[in-house]
Amino acid sequence: MILVVNLNASMDKRYEIADISKGKVIRARQVENTPGGKGIHVANIMTILDEKCIVTGFIGGKTGAFIEEKLKEYGINQDFVKIQGETQHGRVWL
């Protein structure tokens, strides 16, 4: 079992766009919220490769609850320390 420590858990946003053109408005076709942070991404890949791991770190608030729920859906083992503050959110991926 490998322990993955993720000290920067976050909620990432992934935007699907059709085209990027200079001087034009960019509109998203779809927006998806996903759990993020380097450690969570590592744990995701390890789970896909069927390696035993558990991810931990600090999470809190509604964003932390979202991350926990999504990781359960993805089948990623987790044991986070709950904090009173809100986990960060708003990273953008195109």
C-alpha positions in Angstrom: 0.0 0.0 0.0 1.3 3.4 -1.0 0.4 6.5 1.0 -0.1 9.6 -1.1 -0.1 12.9 0.8 -1.9 15.7 -1.0 -1.5 19.0 0.8 -3.2 21.0 -1.9 -6.5 19.4 -2.6 -8.7 21.5 -4.9 -11.8 21.4 -7.1 -10.7 21.8 -10.7 -12.9 22.9 -13.6 -12.6 21.4 -17.0 -14.1 23.3 -19.9 -14.8 21.7 -23.3 -14.5 24.3 -26.1 -14.9 24.0 -29.8 -12.4 26.6 -31.0 -10.0 29.3 -29.9 -9.6 32.2 -32.3 -7.9 35.5 -31.7 -10.4 38.3 -31.0 -13.4 36.0 -30.7 -15.5 35.1 -27.6 -14.8 31.6 -26.3 -17.9 29.7 -25.1 -17.7 26.4 -23.2 -19.8 23.5 -24.6 -19.5 21.8 -21.3 -18.1 22.5 -17.8 -17.2 19.7 -15.4 -16.0 19.9 -11.8 -13.3 17.3 -10.8 -11.2 16.7 -7.7 -7.7 18.1 -8.2 -4.3 18.5 -6.6 -1.1 16.6 -7.6 -1.5 13.9 -5.0 -5.1 13.2 -6.0 -4.0 13.0 -9.7 -1.3 10.5 -8.7 -3.8 8.4 -6.6 -6.2 8.4 -9.6 -3.5 7.1 -12.0 -2.4 4.5 -9.4 -6.0 3.3 -9.0 -6.4 3.1 -12.8 -3.2 1.0 -12.9 -4.7 -1.2 -10.1 -2.0 -0.3 -7.6 -3.0 -0.2 -3.9 -2.8 3.3 -2.5 -4.6 5.7 -0.1 -4.6 9.5 -0.4 -4.7 11.8 2.5 -4.4 15.5 3.3 -6.6 18.3 4.5 -10.1 19.1 3.2 -13.0 21.1 4.4 -16.3 22.7 3.6 -18.6 21.9 0.6 -15.6 21.6 -1.7 -14.0 19.0 0.6 -17.3 17.1 0.7 -17.5 17.2 -3.1 -13.9 15.9 -3.4 -14.6 13.0 -1.0 -17.8 12.0 -2.9 -16.1 12.1 -6.3 -13.1 10.1 -5.0 -15.6 7.4 -3.8 -17.2 7.3 -7.2 -13.7 6.9 -8.8 -12.9 4.1 -6.3 -9.9 5.9 -4.8 -9.1 5.0 -1.2 -9.0 8.1 1.0 -8.5 9.2 4.6 -8.5 13.0 4.8 -8.2 15.2 7.9 -11.2 17.5 8.1 -10.6 21.3 8.7 -13.0 24.1 9.4 -11.9 26.2 6.4 -13.0 25.7 2.8 -10.9 23.6 0.4 -9.6 25.7 -2.5 -11.4 25.7 -5.9 -11.2 27.2 -9.3 -8.3 25.7 -11.2 -9.1 25.8 -14.9 -8.3 23.2 -17.5 -9.3 23.7 -21.2 
